[in-house]
Amino acid sequence: MSQIFSDAKELKQGKYIIIDDIPCRVVDIESSKPGKHGAAKMRVTAIGVFDGQKKTWLGPSDQEVEVPIIERCTAQIVSVNGNVANLMDTTSFEQYELAIPEEFQAAAEAGKEAEILVALGRRAITRIK
């Protein structure tokens, strides 16, 4: 299980939400007052963790939303081929390849450690130490 459910009114900026099966980080929340015949509505604007797409969720504040379980781990860079790095997890010794984001391509070299973000079975490099 890589997600849990939470009330929409508990969301805050910087937290995570799943919109259209994409884990996203919340960047803005707008809410309206409850009306005579309904609950307060919320508009949540979020940025996709893996693709950087802007997503919007609109719904009542008492509705349950999906929240991804985000894991962070470290991996050692074994080799770099262009913009793809071959990584080895420092705890499970599993090897896998990931694309290197543009801002980290200059710093990526064999022997350094990378911080990896894991959510919904997908991985991304978030920092190189």
C-alpha positions in Angstrom: 0.0 0.0 0.0 1.6 3.2 -1.1 -1.1 5.7 -0.2 -3.4 6.6 2.7 -6.5 8.7 2.9 -6.9 12.0 4.7 -9.5 14.8 4.9 -8.9 17.6 2.4 -9.1 20.2 5.2 -6.0 18.8 6.7 -3.9 19.6 3.6 -1.2 22.3 3.9 1.3 23.8 1.6 4.3 21.5 1.2 2.3 18.4 1.9 1.6 15.8 -0.8 -1.6 14.7 -2.6 -2.4 12.3 -5.4 -4.2 14.0 -8.3 -5.0 11.9 -11.4 -2.8 9.0 -10.1 0.2 11.4 -9.9 1.9 12.3 -6.6 2.0 16.0 -6.3 3.3 18.6 -3.8 0.8 21.2 -2.7 1.8 24.8 -3.5 -1.5 26.7 -3.0 -4.8 26.2 -1.2 -7.9 28.3 -1.7 -11.1 27.7 0.3 -14.6 29.2 0.2 -17.0 29.7 3.0 -19.8 27.1 3.5 -23.0 28.1 2.0 -26.6 27.7 3.1 -26.9 24.3 1.5 -23.4 22.9 1.2 -20.0 22.4 2.6 -17.0 24.6 2.1 -15.1 24.1 -1.2 -11.4 23.8 -1.7 -9.2 24.4 -4.7 -5.8 22.8 -4.3 -3.0 23.6 -6.7 -0.1 21.2 -6.8 3.0 20.4 -8.8 3.8 16.8 -9.9 6.8 15.3 -8.1 8.2 13.4 -11.1 7.1 15.4 -14.1 6.6 19.0 -12.8 3.1 19.3 -14.2 0.7 21.7 -12.6 -2.5 19.9 -11.3 -5.6 21.3 -9.7 -8.1 19.5 -7.4 -11.5 21.0 -6.6 -13.8 19.5 -4.0 -15.5 19.8 -0.6 -13.3 20.3 2.4 -14.7 17.2 4.2 -14.0 14.8 1.3 -11.2 12.3 1.7 -8.2 12.6 -0.6 -5.4 10.2 -1.4 -2.0 11.1 0.1 1.0 9.2 -1.2 3.5 7.6 1.2 6.8 9.3 0.3 10.0 7.5 1.1 13.5 8.9 0.9 16.6 6.8 0.5 20.2 7.2 -0.5 22.0 5.5 -3.3 25.5 5.5 -4.6 26.2 6.5 -8.2 28.0 3.6 -9.8 28.4 5.1 -13.3 27.0 8.0 -15.4 26.1 7.5 -19.1 25.0 10.8 -20.6 22.0 11.9 -18.6 21.3 8.5 -17.0 22.9 7.3 -13.8 23.4 3.7 -12.7 22.6 3.7 -9.0 23.0 1.2 -6.1 20.7 1.4 -3.1 22.9 1.7 0.1 20.6 -0.5 2.2 19.3 -3.2 -0.1 22.2 -3.1 -2.7 19.6 -3.1 -5.5 20.8 -1.6 -8.7 18.7 0.6 -11.1 19.0 3.4 -13.6 17.4 6.8 -13.3 17.5 9.9 -15.4 19.5 12.8 -13.9 17.7 16.1 -13.7 19.4 19.0 -15.5 20.3 20.9 -12.3 22.3 17.9 -11.0 24.1 16.8 -14.3 27.2 18.8 -13.5 27.6 17.3 -10.0 26.8 13.7 -10.9 29.9 11.5 -11.0 30.7 7.9 -10.0 31.3 7.4 -6.2 29.0 10.3 -5.1 25.7 9.6 -3.2 22.3 10.7 -4.4 19.1 11.2 -2.4 16.2 9.4 -4.0 12.5 10.1 -3.6 10.2 7.0 -3.9 6.4 7.2 -4.4 3.9 4.9 -6.0 6.6 2.7 -7.4 8.4 5.5 -9.1 11.8 7.0 -8.3 13.5 10.4 -8.8 16.8 12.0 -7.9 16.2 14.9 -5.5 19.8 15.8 -4.5 23.4 14.8 -5.0 25.7 14.9 -2.0 
